[in-house]
Amino acid sequence: MEILSKISIAIVALEHLYIMYMEMFAWETLGKKSFKGALKDELFTPTKGLAANQGLYNGFLAAGLIWSLLINDSNWSTYVAQFFLSCVTVAGLYGAFTASRKIFFVQALPAIIALLALLLK
């Protein structure tokens, strides 16, 4: 279960690095594809700065999860991972309720699965 836990944490971290990239550097291309229907096409250019700010926060979440994988102390590593996975879960739930239900499956569910794997290790 330890290996499954670390793999699932790494997957969530990689996903948030991708989200960071999309929101900070590819909002008007990949962002349009990812949020098709949620935002009108003409809103991507004026919201580029807002998306970049949001992307920065996703980068912080990814950094925290990667940090948890690099901590040698098992207890400390678990606590840090629990915190950041909980943050991702809350953000995913909020996004699912306020923006798109798809966010639950893309963001919150992987974090919930990783959190369960972490708690069951």
Order of alpha helices (4+ residues) and beta strands (2+ residues): alpha-alpha-alpha-alpha-alpha
